[in-house]
Amino acid sequence: MDKVVDSPPKFGKIQASHYKIVQKILQPLFKRRHFLKIFDIFKGREQGIRREGEPPINKEERSYDQLMNELMAWNIEHTNILEILRQEIEEERLLNWSDALEKGIRKNLDSSSGRKEENPYFPVYLDLYKFVRSLRTKLLGNPSMKDMKSVGKSDSLAVCIICGIRALQKDKGAKRPMDTLQWMVLERYLG
């Protein structure tokens, strides 16, 4: 008769012998730490533990405005966007855009506040939106734009234009300069 192990399930004689065989096979494997790594595949990597060669995960401590300012500085240094925008945008037009952005796109274009076309800022937002879209088309083949930098999966040319507009607005002291989030809202309402 098979010898019963410490605490096998209370089954018949055949199951107890199977349990003993499985236990003899698995015990040496579980004593080796590297074998246990296979379970990491099924349960996922534990929080806070990095594998060898994996880069450290840094928590982003910069604000969105700081990131936009860094992106703006890069695009201004590595492209001719400011020169192009200074030729394309009149000062009054830039001030109108800045004023409208300060008032808030959602607030003025949201359908709950009435028809967006009736809002006094609608033509200004539409002008800004059309300007970026048309300038983007003009700059598609421009070699001075080859080193532009973008955010994530955003359209790098549109982001570069937004960074240039942001720089001009900052020069004029705008309270709320253009950023990529505002552009996404404009695309949502006007695109």
C-alpha positions, 0 to 999 in steps of 0.5 A: 500500500502507498505511504500517505504523505503529510497532507494529501487530499483525502482521496483513494489510494490511486490519487494519493500515489499521484499526489506523492509523485507530483510532489516529488517532481515539483518540490526540487523545482520550487526550491530553485528561485529561477523557476519561480520567475515563470509565474511572473509571466502569469501574474505580471511584474510586481510593482516597484521591482525592475528587471535587469536592463529596464530603465527607471520609471521617473515620475513627471514633476514638470507642469503641463505649461513647463513641458509646453515651454520646453517644447516651444523653446526646442521648436523655436531653436530648431526651426524657422517658425517664428520668422514665418509667423511674424510674416503671416500674423498681424499684431491685432490678429494675434491679440484677438486670438489671445483674448479669445483663448483667455475667455475659454474655448469650451465655454464659448463653443459648447452647444449648451450655451446656444449655437456656437455660430452666434457666439461673438468669439466664434469667428476668432476661434474659426480664424485661428483654426483655419490659420493653423490648418492652412499654414500647416499645408503651406509648410509641408515641404519646407526644409526648415521644419525638418527638426521640429519636435512634437508631443506623443502622436500629435501632428508635429507640424501643427504642434510646431505652429502652435509653439510659434504662436505661443512664443509670439503670445508670450512676447506680447504678454498674453495671459493664456498662450496657445497650447496643444490641449486648446488645439485639440478642443478647437479641432473637436468643435471646428474640425 
